[in-house]
Amino acid sequence: MRGSVIFLLVLVGLSLFSFMAVSSGTNKDEVKQDSKSIQFKTFTSAVCEEKNNLRYCMDVLFVNCNGKISKASEVQDCNGFRIDNKVTGFAVFERDSLG
């Protein structure tokens, strides 16, 4: 009886030790992932040009990838994010209506 109690205590001790070893290893991986921050943002802006007294404006998609701002048409991906250049917005203004 006494031998089985000691055996169970040793088994519990080994289980606790292995659990602590595994949990401390995953914390190190999480810290490594958090230290590598990824900056990724998208935004649109109106880009206009004048032709024949008319102003043509269209939305252009821009990407901020780790602090570098580029047109989305010039960038294929950013840190694993695939970028599709699909923006649908345009307008035509008469020169007189612009004031």
Gaussian input, Z-matrix of N, CA and C with variables (Angstrom, degrees):
# hf/3-21g

backbone

0 1
 N
 C     1     B1
 C     2     B2     1     A1
 N     3     B3     2     A2     1     D1
 C     4     B4     3     A3     2     D2
 C     5     B5     4     A4     3     D3
 N     6     B6     5     A5     4     D4
 C     7     B7     6     A6     5     D5
 C     8     B8     7     A7     6     D6
 N     9     B9     8     A8     7     D7
 C    10    B10     9     A9     8     D8
 C    11    B11    10    A10     9     D9
 N    12    B12    11    A11    10    D10
 C    13    B13    12    A12    11    D11
 C    14    B14    13    A13    12    D12
 N    15    B15    14    A14    13    D13
 C    16    B16    15    A15    14    D14
 C    17    B17    16    A16    15    D15
 N    18    B18    17    A17    16    D16
 C    19    B19    18    A18    17    D17
 C    20    B20    19    A19    18    D18
 N    21    B21    20    A20    19    D19
 C    22    B22    21    A21    20    D20
 C    23    B23    22    A22    21    D21
 N    24    B24    23    A23    22    D22
 C    25    B25    24    A24    23    D23
 C    26    B26    25    A25    24    D24
 N    27    B27    26    A26    25    D25
 C    28    B28    27    A27    26    D26
 C    29    B29    28    A28    27    D27
 N    30    B30    29    A29    28    D28
 C    31    B31    30    A30    29    D29
 C    32    B32    31    A31    30    D30
 N    33    B33    32    A32    31    D31
 C    34    B34    33    A33    32    D32
 C    35    B35    34    A34    33    D33
 N    36    B36    35    A35    34    D34
 C    37    B37    36    A36    35    D35
 C    38    B38    37    A37    36    D36
 N    39    B39    38    A38    37    D37
 C    40    B40    39    A39    38    D38
 C    41    B41    40    A40    39    D39
 N    42    B42    41    A41    40    D40
 C    43    B43    42    A42    41    D41
 C    44    B44    43    A43    42    D42
 N    45    B45    44    A44    43    D43
 C    46    B46    45    A45    44    D44
 C    47    B47    46    A46    45    D45
 N    48    B48    47    A47    46    D46
 C    49    B49    48    A48    47    D47
 C    50    B50    49    A49    48    D48
 N    51    B51    50    A50    49    D49
 C    52    B52    51    A51    50    D50
 C    53    B53    52    A52    51    D51
 N    54    B54    53    A53    52    D52
 C    55    B55    54    A54    53    D53
 C    56    B56    55    A55    54    D54
 N    57    B57    56    A56    55    D55
 C    58    B58    57    A57    56    D56
 C    59    B59    58    A58    57    D57
 N    60    B60    59    A59    58    D58
 C    61    B61    60    A60    59    D59
 C    62    B62    61    A61    60    D60
 N    63    B63    62    A62    61    D61
 C    64    B64    63    A63    62    D62
 C    65    B65    64    A64    63    D63
 N    66    B66    65    A65    64    D64
 C    67    B67    66    A66    65    D65
 C    68    B68    67    A67    66    D66
 N    69    B69    68    A68    67    D67
 C    70    B70    69    A69    68    D68
 C    71    B71    70    A70    69    D69
 N    72    B72    71    A71    70    D70
 C    73    B73    72    A72    71    D71
 C    74    B74    73    A73    72    D72
 N    75    B75    74    A74    73    D73
 C    76    B76    75    A75    74    D74
 C    77    B77    76    A76    75    D75
 N    78    B78    77    A77    76    D76
 C    79    B79    78    A78    77    D77
 C    80    B80    79    A79    78    D78
 N    81    B81    80    A80    79    D79
 C    82    B82    81    A81    80    D80
 C    83    B83    82    A82    81    D81
 N    84    B84    83    A83    82    D82
 C    85    B85    84    A84    83    D83
 C    86    B86    85    A85    84    D84
 N    87    B87    86    A86    85    D85
 C    88    B88    87    A87    86    D86
 C    89    B89    88    A88    87    D87
 N    90    B90    89    A89    88    D88
 C    91    B91    90    A90    89    D89
 C    92    B92    91    A91    90    D90
 N    93    B93    92    A92    91    D91
 C    94    B94    93    A93    92    D92
 C    95    B95    94    A94    93    D93
 N    96    B96    95    A95    94    D94
 C    97    B97    96    A96    95    D95
 C    98    B98    97    A97    96    D96
 N    99    B99    98    A98    97    D97
 C   100   B100    99    A99    98    D98
 C   101   B101   100   A100    99    D99
 N   102   B102   101   A101   100   D100
 C   103   B103   102   A102   101   D101
 C   104   B104   103   A103   102   D102
 N   105   B105   104   A104   103   D103
 C   106   B106   105   A105   104   D104
 C   107   B107   106   A106   105   D105
 N   108   B108   107   A107   106   D106
 C   109   B109   108   A108   107   D107
 C   110   B110   109   A109   108   D108
 N   111   B111   110   A110   109   D109
 C   112   B112   111   A111   110   D110
 C   113   B113   112   A112   111   D111
 N   114   B114   113   A113   112   D112
 C   115   B115   114   A114   113   D113
 C   116   B116   115   A115   114   D114
 N   117   B117   116   A116   115   D115
 C   118   B118   117   A117   116   D116
 C   119   B119   118   A118   117   D117
 N   120   B120   119   A119   118   D118
 C   121   B121   120   A120   119   D119
 C   122   B122   121   A121   120   D120
 N   123   B123   122   A122   121   D121
 C   124   B124   123   A123   122   D122
 C   125   B125   124   A124   123   D123
 N   126   B126   125   A125   124   D124
 C   127   B127   126   A126   125   D125
 C   128   B128   127   A127   126   D126
 N   129   B129   128   A128   127   D127
 C   130   B130   129   A129   128   D128
 C   131   B131   130   A130   129   D129
 N   132   B132   131   A131   130   D130
 C   133   B133   132   A132   131   D131
 C   134   B134   133   A133   132   D132
 N   135   B135   134   A134   133   D133
 C   136   B136   135   A135   134   D134
 C   137   B137   136   A136   135   D135
 N   138   B138   137   A137   136   D136
 C   139   B139   138   A138   137   D137
 C   140   B140   139   A139   138   D138
 N   141   B141   140   A140   139   D139
 C   142   B142   141   A141   140   D140
 C   143   B143   142   A142   141   D141
 N   144   B144   143   A143   142   D142
 C   145   B145   144   A144   143   D143
 C   146   B146   145   A145   144   D144
 N   147   B147   146   A146   145   D145
 C   148   B148   147   A147   146   D146
 C   149   B149   148   A148   147   D147
 N   150   B150   149   A149   148   D148
 C   151   B151   150   A150   149   D149
 C   152   B152   151   A151   150   D150
 N   153   B153   152   A152   151   D151
 C   154   B154   153   A153   152   D152
 C   155   B155   154   A154   153   D153
 N   156   B156   155   A155   154   D154
 C   157   B157   156   A156   155   D155
 C   158   B158   157   A157   156   D156
 N   159   B159   158   A158   157   D157
 C   160   B160   159   A159   158   D158
 C   161   B161   160   A160   159   D159
 N   162   B162   161   A161   160   D160
 C   163   B163   162   A162   161   D161
 C   164   B164   163   A163   162   D162
 N   165   B165   164   A164   163   D163
 C   166   B166   165   A165   164   D164
 C   167   B167   166   A166   165   D165
 N   168   B168   167   A167   166   D166
 C   169   B169   168   A168   167   D167
 C   170   B170   169   A169   168   D168
 N   171   B171   170   A170   169   D169
 C   172   B172   171   A171   170   D170
 C   173   B173   172   A172   171   D171
 N   174   B174   173   A173   172   D172
 C   175   B175   174   A174   173   D173
 C   176   B176   175   A175   174   D174
 N   177   B177   176   A176   175   D175
 C   178   B178   177   A177   176   D176
 C   179   B179   178   A178   177   D177
 N   180   B180   179   A179   178   D178
 C   181   B181   180   A180   179   D179
 C   182   B182   181   A181   180   D180
 N   183   B183   182   A182   181   D181
 C   184   B184   183   A183   182   D182
 C   185   B185   184   A184   183   D183
 N   186   B186   185   A185   184   D184
 C   187   B187   186   A186   185   D185
 C   188   B188   187   A187   186   D186
 N   189   B189   188   A188   187   D187
 C   190   B190   189   A189   188   D188
 C   191   B191   190   A190   189   D189
 N   192   B192   191   A191   190   D190
 C   193   B193   192   A192   191   D191
 C   194   B194   193   A193   192   D192
 N   195   B195   194   A194   193   D193
 C   196   B196   195   A195   194   D194
 C   197   B197   196   A196   195   D195
 N   198   B198   197   A197   196   D196
 C   199   B199   198   A198   197   D197
 C   200   B200   199   A199   198   D198
 N   201   B201   200   A200   199   D199
 C   202   B202   201   A201   200   D200
 C   203   B203   202   A202   201   D201
 N   204   B204   203   A203   202   D202
 C   205   B205   204   A204   203   D203
 C   206   B206   205   A205   204   D204
 N   207   B207   206   A206   205   D205
 C   208   B208   207   A207   206   D206
 C   209   B209   208   A208   207   D207
 N   210   B210   209   A209   208   D208
 C   211   B211   210   A210   209   D209
 C   212   B212   211   A211   210   D210
 N   213   B213   212   A212   211   D211
 C   214   B214   213   A213   212   D212
 C   215   B215   214   A214   213   D213
 N   216   B216   215   A215   214   D214
 C   217   B217   216   A216   215   D215
 C   218   B218   217   A217   216   D216
 N   219   B219   218   A218   217   D217
 C   220   B220   219   A219   218   D218
 C   221   B221   220   A220   219   D219
 N   222   B222   221   A221   220   D220
 C   223   B223   222   A222   221   D221
 C   224   B224   223   A223   222   D222
 N   225   B225   224   A224   223   D223
 C   226   B226   225   A225   224   D224
 C   227   B227   226   A226   225   D225
 N   228   B228   227   A227   226   D226
 C   229   B229   228   A228   227   D227
 C   230   B230   229   A229   228   D228
 N   231   B231   230   A230   229   D229
 C   232   B232   231   A231   230   D230
 C   233   B233   232   A232   231   D231
 N   234   B234   233   A233   232   D232
 C   235   B235   234   A234   233   D233
 C   236   B236   235   A235   234   D234
 N   237   B237   236   A236   235   D235
 C   238   B238   237   A237   236   D236
 C   239   B239   238   A238   237   D237
 N   240   B240   239   A239   238   D238
 C   241   B241   240   A240   239   D239
 C   242   B242   241   A241   240   D240
 N   243   B243   242   A242   241   D241
 C   244   B244   243   A243   242   D242
 C   245   B245   244   A244   243   D243
 N   246   B246   245   A245   244   D244
 C   247   B247   246   A246   245   D245
 C   248   B248   247   A247   246   D246
 N   249   B249   248   A248   247   D247
 C   250   B250   249   A249   248   D248
 C   251   B251   250   A250   249   D249
 N   252   B252   251   A251   250   D250
 C   253   B253   252   A252   251   D251
 C   254   B254   253   A253   252   D252
 N   255   B255   254   A254   253   D253
 C   256   B256   255   A255   254   D254
 C   257   B257   256   A256   255   D255
 N   258   B258   257   A257   256   D256
 C   259   B259   258   A258   257   D257
 C   260   B260   259   A259   258   D258
 N   261   B261   260   A260   259   D259
 C   262   B262   261   A261   260   D260
 C   263   B263   262   A262   261   D261
 N   264   B264   263   A263   262   D262
 C   265   B265   264   A264   263   D263
 C   266   B266   265   A265   264   D264
 N   267   B267   266   A266   265   D265
 C   268   B268   267   A267   266   D266
 C   269   B269   268   A268   267   D267
 N   270   B270   269   A269   268   D268
 C   271   B271   270   A270   269   D269
 C   272   B272   271   A271   270   D270
 N   273   B273   272   A272   271   D271
 C   274   B274   273   A273   272   D272
 C   275   B275   274   A274   273   D273
 N   276   B276   275   A275   274   D274
 C   277   B277   276   A276   275   D275
 C   278   B278   277   A277   276   D276
 N   279   B279   278   A278   277   D277
 C   280   B280   279   A279   278   D278
 C   281   B281   280   A280   279   D279
 N   282   B282   281   A281   280   D280
 C   283   B283   282   A282   281   D281
 C   284   B284   283   A283   282   D282
 N   285   B285   284   A284   283   D283
 C   286   B286   285   A285   284   D284
 C   287   B287   286   A286   285   D285
 N   288   B288   287   A287   286   D286
 C   289   B289   288   A288   287   D287
 C   290   B290   289   A289   288   D288
 N   291   B291   290   A290   289   D289
 C   292   B292   291   A291   290   D290
 C   293   B293   292   A292   291   D291
 N   294   B294   293   A293   292   D292
 C   295   B295   294   A294   293   D293
 C   296   B296   295   A295   294   D294

   B1=1.4426
   B2=1.5272
   B3=1.3193
   B4=1.4558
   B5=1.5367
   B6=1.3047
   B7=1.4619
   B8=1.5220
   B9=1.3400
   B10=1.4661
   B11=1.5321
   B12=1.3301
   B13=1.4662
   B14=1.5231
   B15=1.3332
   B16=1.4639
   B17=1.5287
   B18=1.3353
   B19=1.4608
   B20=1.5315
   B21=1.3456
   B22=1.4663
   B23=1.5249
   B24=1.3335
   B25=1.4679
   B26=1.5231
   B27=1.3210
   B28=1.4654
   B29=1.5218
   B30=1.3206
   B31=1.4614
   B32=1.5268
   B33=1.3256
   B34=1.4665
   B35=1.5278
   B36=1.3135
   B37=1.4619
   B38=1.5202
   B39=1.3233
   B40=1.4615
   B41=1.5300
   B42=1.3236
   B43=1.4674
   B44=1.5249
   B45=1.3309
   B46=1.4623
   B47=1.5247
   B48=1.3103
   B49=1.4614
   B50=1.5282
   B51=1.3271
   B52=1.4673
   B53=1.5252
   B54=1.3164
   B55=1.4621
   B56=1.5242
   B57=1.3311
   B58=1.4708
   B59=1.5224
   B60=1.3188
   B61=1.4668
   B62=1.5235
   B63=1.3175
   B64=1.4647
   B65=1.5200
   B66=1.3183
   B67=1.4603
   B68=1.5244
   B69=1.3209
   B70=1.4640
   B71=1.5225
   B72=1.3105
   B73=1.4623
   B74=1.5123
   B75=1.3288
   B76=1.4630
   B77=1.5160
   B78=1.3059
   B79=1.4590
   B80=1.5211
   B81=1.3261
   B82=1.4567
   B83=1.5177
   B84=1.3265
   B85=1.4599
   B86=1.5187
   B87=1.3435
   B88=1.4501
   B89=1.5203
   B90=1.3056
   B91=1.4558
   B92=1.5212
   B93=1.3345
   B94=1.4561
   B95=1.5199
   B96=1.3282
   B97=1.4508
   B98=1.5222
   B99=1.3269
   B100=1.4539
   B101=1.5188
   B102=1.3272
   B103=1.4576
   B104=1.5254
   B105=1.3308
   B106=1.4548
   B107=1.5230
   B108=1.3216
   B109=1.4487
   B110=1.5296
   B111=1.3008
   B112=1.4478
   B113=1.5194
   B114=1.3309
   B115=1.4560
   B116=1.5199
   B117=1.3279
   B118=1.4589
   B119=1.5188
   B120=1.3298
   B121=1.4646
   B122=1.5176
   B123=1.3082
   B124=1.4587
   B125=1.5214
   B126=1.3258
   B127=1.4564
   B128=1.5206
   B129=1.3215
   B130=1.4539
   B131=1.5108
   B132=1.3092
   B133=1.4584
   B134=1.5246
   B135=1.3178
   B136=1.4605
   B137=1.5272
   B138=1.3135
   B139=1.4586
   B140=1.5161
   B141=1.3535
   B142=1.4598
   B143=1.5289
   B144=1.3387
   B145=1.4633
   B146=1.5186
   B147=1.3269
   B148=1.4594
   B149=1.5203
   B150=1.3326
   B151=1.4588
   B152=1.5138
   B153=1.3383
   B154=1.4745
   B155=1.5268
   B156=1.3074
   B157=1.4722
   B158=1.5205
   B159=1.3061
   B160=1.4564
   B161=1.5230
   B162=1.3028
   B163=1.4598
   B164=1.5257
   B165=1.3290
   B166=1.4519
   B167=1.5282
   B168=1.3163
   B169=1.4641
   B170=1.5237
   B171=1.3095
   B172=1.4615
   B173=1.5192
   B174=1.3187
   B175=1.4569
   B176=1.5247
   B177=1.3160
   B178=1.4573
   B179=1.5169
   B180=1.3191
   B181=1.4583
   B182=1.5267
   B183=1.3227
   B184=1.4528
   B185=1.5252
   B186=1.3329
   B187=1.4586
   B188=1.5202
   B189=1.3280
   B190=1.4604
   B191=1.5205
   B192=1.3294
   B193=1.4540
   B194=1.5268
   B195=1.3216
   B196=1.4716
   B197=1.5213
   B198=1.3254
   B199=1.4553
   B200=1.5108
   B201=1.3076
   B202=1.4629
   B203=1.5200
   B204=1.3347
   B205=1.4574
   B206=1.5270
   B207=1.3345
   B208=1.4616
   B209=1.5146
   B210=1.3315
   B211=1.4579
   B212=1.5245
   B213=1.3145
   B214=1.4621
   B215=1.5227
   B216=1.3170
   B217=1.4643
   B218=1.5218
   B219=1.3284
   B220=1.4665
   B221=1.5254
   B222=1.3377
   B223=1.4654
   B224=1.5241
   B225=1.3229
   B226=1.4646
   B227=1.5277
   B228=1.3452
   B229=1.4606
   B230=1.5261
   B231=1.3206
   B232=1.4626
   B233=1.5202
   B234=1.3274
   B235=1.4643
   B236=1.5273
   B237=1.3144
   B238=1.4533
   B239=1.5189
   B240=1.3314
   B241=1.4573
   B242=1.5238
   B243=1.3285
   B244=1.4626
   B245=1.5208
   B246=1.3198
   B247=1.4558
   B248=1.5207
   B249=1.3267
   B250=1.4602
   B251=1.5179
   B252=1.3065
   B253=1.4628
   B254=1.5216
   B255=1.3343
   B256=1.4575
   B257=1.5283
   B258=1.3244
   B259=1.4628
   B260=1.5171
   B261=1.3233
   B262=1.4584
   B263=1.5107
   B264=1.2920
   B265=1.4496
   B266=1.5139
   B267=1.3382
   B268=1.4543
   B269=1.5180
   B270=1.3334
   B271=1.4636
   B272=1.5191
   B273=1.3394
   B274=1.4593
   B275=1.5191
   B276=1.3313
   B277=1.4576
   B278=1.5296
   B279=1.3199
   B280=1.4551
   B281=1.5129
   B282=1.2939
   B283=1.4625
   B284=1.5290
   B285=1.3273
   B286=1.4738
   B287=1.5236
   B288=1.3262
   B289=1.4598
   B290=1.5274
   B291=1.3343
   B292=1.4530
   B293=1.5233
   B294=1.3016
   B295=1.4628
   B296=1.4459
   A1=110.53
   A2=114.58
   A3=119.78
   A4=110.02
   A5=117.95
   A6=122.79
   A7=112.32
   A8=116.25
   A9=119.54
   A10=111.20
   A11=118.53
   A12=122.01
   A13=109.63
   A14=117.77
   A15=121.67
   A16=109.85
   A17=116.08
   A18=120.19
   A19=110.88
   A20=117.63
   A21=121.38
   A22=111.45
   A23=117.77
   A24=120.70
   A25=111.38
   A26=117.54
   A27=121.35
   A28=109.96
   A29=117.45
   A30=122.05
   A31=110.99
   A32=117.45
   A33=121.69
   A34=110.01
   A35=117.33
   A36=121.03
   A37=112.21
   A38=117.50
   A39=121.24
   A40=111.64
   A41=116.05
   A42=120.08
   A43=110.75
   A44=117.16
   A45=120.80
   A46=111.59
   A47=116.54
   A48=120.68
   A49=110.54
   A50=117.57
   A51=120.26
   A52=110.92
   A53=118.29
   A54=121.44
   A55=110.68
   A56=117.20
   A57=121.01
   A58=110.77
   A59=117.50
   A60=120.77
   A61=111.11
   A62=117.37
   A63=121.10
   A64=110.48
   A65=118.73
   A66=120.97
   A67=111.88
   A68=119.04
   A69=120.00
   A70=110.46
   A71=119.60
   A72=122.94
   A73=112.26
   A74=118.21
   A75=120.06
   A76=111.04
   A77=119.61
   A78=120.98
   A79=110.99
   A80=118.06
   A81=120.81
   A82=110.56
   A83=118.28
   A84=121.38
   A85=110.83
   A86=117.17
   A87=120.72
   A88=111.23
   A89=118.83
   A90=121.89
   A91=110.49
   A92=117.57
   A93=120.88
   A94=110.95
   A95=118.00
   A96=120.94
   A97=111.33
   A98=118.86
   A99=121.71
   A100=111.81
   A101=118.14
   A102=120.07
   A103=111.27
   A104=118.46
   A105=121.74
   A106=107.94
   A107=117.40
   A108=120.74
   A109=109.40
   A110=114.84
   A111=121.81
   A112=108.19
   A113=115.20
   A114=119.63
   A115=107.43
   A116=116.69
   A117=121.94
   A118=108.64
   A119=116.35
   A120=121.67
   A121=108.47
   A122=115.93
   A123=121.35
   A124=108.68
   A125=115.82
   A126=120.79
   A127=108.43
   A128=116.42
   A129=121.25
   A130=109.23
   A131=115.26
   A132=121.52
   A133=107.55
   A134=115.73
   A135=120.24
   A136=109.06
   A137=115.76
   A138=122.43
   A139=106.39
   A140=115.47
   A141=120.41
   A142=111.10
   A143=114.39
   A144=120.89
   A145=107.68
   A146=115.93
   A147=120.65
   A148=110.52
   A149=114.99
   A150=122.71
   A151=108.47
   A152=117.08
   A153=122.42
   A154=112.33
   A155=117.60
   A156=123.39
   A157=113.67
   A158=117.14
   A159=121.38
   A160=108.15
   A161=115.59
   A162=120.81
   A163=108.26
   A164=115.57
   A165=122.64
   A166=108.52
   A167=116.28
   A168=121.24
   A169=109.26
   A170=115.37
   A171=119.80
   A172=109.01
   A173=114.99
   A174=120.64
   A175=109.09
   A176=115.33
   A177=121.89
   A178=107.37
   A179=116.04
   A180=121.99
   A181=109.60
   A182=116.06
   A183=122.42
   A184=109.64
   A185=116.18
   A186=122.89
   A187=108.71
   A188=116.50
   A189=122.27
   A190=106.30
   A191=116.15
   A192=122.04
   A193=108.54
   A194=115.61
   A195=122.33
   A196=112.37
   A197=116.64
   A198=121.63
   A199=114.47
   A200=119.59
   A201=122.96
   A202=108.92
   A203=116.77
   A204=121.99
   A205=108.74
   A206=115.53
   A207=122.33
   A208=109.26
   A209=115.82
   A210=119.41
   A211=108.00
   A212=116.16
   A213=120.00
   A214=111.17
   A215=117.65
   A216=120.41
   A217=111.77
   A218=117.58
   A219=121.93
   A220=112.77
   A221=117.99
   A222=122.32
   A223=108.79
   A224=117.15
   A225=120.90
   A226=111.95
   A227=116.33
   A228=120.47
   A229=109.26
   A230=115.06
   A231=121.96
   A232=107.87
   A233=116.44
   A234=122.10
   A235=112.31
   A236=116.43
   A237=120.12
   A238=114.38
   A239=119.00
   A240=122.11
   A241=108.31
   A242=117.11
   A243=121.25
   A244=108.36
   A245=117.10
   A246=121.61
   A247=109.59
   A248=116.16
   A249=122.24
   A250=107.74
   A251=116.99
   A252=121.85
   A253=109.05
   A254=116.53
   A255=121.42
   A256=109.48
   A257=115.32
   A258=121.25
   A259=106.67
   A260=116.95
   A261=120.20
   A262=109.29
   A263=116.43
   A264=121.64
   A265=109.11
   A266=116.83
   A267=119.86
   A268=108.15
   A269=115.61
   A270=121.34
   A271=108.34
   A272=115.15
   A273=121.89
   A274=106.60
   A275=116.77
   A276=122.33
   A277=108.82
   A278=115.46
   A279=119.64
   A280=107.92
   A281=116.64
   A282=121.03
   A283=111.22
   A284=119.12
   A285=122.52
   A286=112.40
   A287=118.42
   A288=120.72
   A289=112.21
   A290=117.65
   A291=120.57
   A292=112.41
   A293=117.29
   A294=121.74
   A295=115.50
   D1=-44.81
   D2=-178.93
   D3=-64.78
   D4=-37.13
   D5=179.28
   D6=-65.62
   D7=-37.68
   D8=179.57
   D9=-70.73
   D10=-33.80
   D11=176.60
   D12=-65.39
   D13=-44.56
   D14=178.65
   D15=-63.32
   D16=-41.64
   D17=178.71
   D18=-60.81
   D19=-43.35
   D20=178.49
   D21=-65.31
   D22=-38.82
   D23=177.77
   D24=-64.23
   D25=-41.22
   D26=177.33
   D27=-64.62
   D28=-41.06
   D29=179.08
   D30=-63.50
   D31=-43.31
   D32=177.80
   D33=-64.56
   D34=-41.90
   D35=178.70
   D36=-61.42
   D37=-44.04
   D38=177.51
   D39=-64.30
   D40=-38.52
   D41=178.81
   D42=-63.79
   D43=-45.15
   D44=178.44
   D45=-63.24
   D46=-41.64
   D47=-179.89
   D48=-63.04
   D49=-44.91
   D50=-179.26
   D51=-67.97
   D52=-36.30
   D53=177.47
   D54=-63.88
   D55=-43.32
   D56=179.42
   D57=-65.80
   D58=-38.16
   D59=179.43
   D60=-65.71
   D61=-41.17
   D62=179.86
   D63=-68.82
   D64=-43.32
   D65=-177.83
   D66=-68.33
   D67=-33.89
   D68=178.24
   D69=-71.74
   D70=-30.30
   D71=177.47
   D72=-68.56
   D73=-37.87
   D74=179.64
   D75=-72.07
   D76=-31.09
   D77=177.54
   D78=-63.63
   D79=-37.48
   D80=178.53
   D81=-64.48
   D82=-39.06
   D83=178.57
   D84=-65.47
   D85=-40.58
   D86=179.34
   D87=-64.83
   D88=-38.49
   D89=179.07
   D90=-65.78
   D91=-40.08
   D92=178.00
   D93=-62.89
   D94=-41.11
   D95=179.48
   D96=-68.41
   D97=-38.44
   D98=180.00
   D99=-68.74
   D100=-32.22
   D101=-177.41
   D102=-70.94
   D103=-23.06
   D104=178.14
   D105=-97.06
   D106=88.42
   D107=-179.09
   D108=-86.50
   D109=143.96
   D110=-178.80
   D111=-110.99
   D112=127.72
   D113=176.91
   D114=-103.58
   D115=115.78
   D116=-178.47
   D117=-145.58
   D118=118.61
   D119=177.90
   D120=-142.97
   D121=150.41
   D122=173.38
   D123=-123.87
   D124=150.12
   D125=176.00
   D126=-157.57
   D127=159.05
   D128=176.97
   D129=-111.95
   D130=154.30
   D131=176.55
   D132=-145.63
   D133=145.98
   D134=178.28
   D135=-79.07
   D136=127.97
   D137=176.27
   D138=-115.87
   D139=124.15
   D140=-173.37
   D141=-119.47
   D142=151.49
   D143=172.66
   D144=-144.18
   D145=150.02
   D146=-179.13
   D147=-102.80
   D148=134.74
   D149=175.86
   D150=-142.60
   D151=124.42
   D152=175.75
   D153=53.37
   D154=49.16
   D155=-179.55
   D156=61.95
   D157=19.04
   D158=174.19
   D159=-121.10
   D160=144.58
   D161=177.43
   D162=-107.21
   D163=118.34
   D164=178.46
   D165=-99.68
   D166=122.45
   D167=179.73
   D168=-122.02
   D169=141.37
   D170=175.56
   D171=-143.22
   D172=153.27
   D173=176.90
   D174=-77.24
   D175=136.88
   D176=176.15
   D177=-123.77
   D178=134.02
   D179=179.90
   D180=-86.31
   D181=127.03
   D182=177.34
   D183=-114.78
   D184=153.65
   D185=-178.09
   D186=-127.06
   D187=131.74
   D188=171.53
   D189=-103.25
   D190=104.34
   D191=-177.55
   D192=-114.36
   D193=103.80
   D194=-178.56
   D195=55.13
   D196=40.67
   D197=176.26
   D198=90.34
   D199=-8.24
   D200=178.98
   D201=-100.50
   D202=119.71
   D203=-178.57
   D204=-96.31
   D205=126.61
   D206=-178.82
   D207=-140.47
   D208=160.22
   D209=170.55
   D210=-68.49
   D211=143.36
   D212=-178.52
   D213=-63.45
   D214=-27.86
   D215=179.23
   D216=-68.58
   D217=-17.91
   D218=-179.05
   D219=-95.30
   D220=-5.41
   D221=-175.88
   D222=-123.52
   D223=131.54
   D224=178.26
   D225=-87.10
   D226=-45.18
   D227=177.87
   D228=-152.95
   D229=163.76
   D230=179.90
   D231=-138.30
   D232=109.20
   D233=178.73
   D234=52.50
   D235=40.26
   D236=178.54
   D237=91.73
   D238=-8.43
   D239=175.90
   D240=-86.32
   D241=119.79
   D242=177.87
   D243=-81.91
   D244=134.70
   D245=-174.22
   D246=-109.87
   D247=122.02
   D248=173.62
   D249=-103.11
   D250=125.85
   D251=-177.98
   D252=-89.59
   D253=76.66
   D254=-178.66
   D255=-123.45
   D256=95.56
   D257=177.77
   D258=-126.86
   D259=130.37
   D260=-179.75
   D261=-123.20
   D262=95.41
   D263=175.90
   D264=-163.92
   D265=129.51
   D266=177.12
   D267=-156.10
   D268=162.09
   D269=177.81
   D270=-154.90
   D271=153.15
   D272=175.45
   D273=-124.85
   D274=128.43
   D275=-178.54
   D276=-119.13
   D277=139.99
   D278=172.67
   D279=-76.47
   D280=148.09
   D281=-177.23
   D282=-62.41
   D283=-37.50
   D284=-178.85
   D285=-67.16
   D286=-30.95
   D287=-176.78
   D288=-78.06
   D289=-11.16
   D290=-179.30
   D291=-80.87
   D292=-17.38
   D293=175.48
   D294=80.51

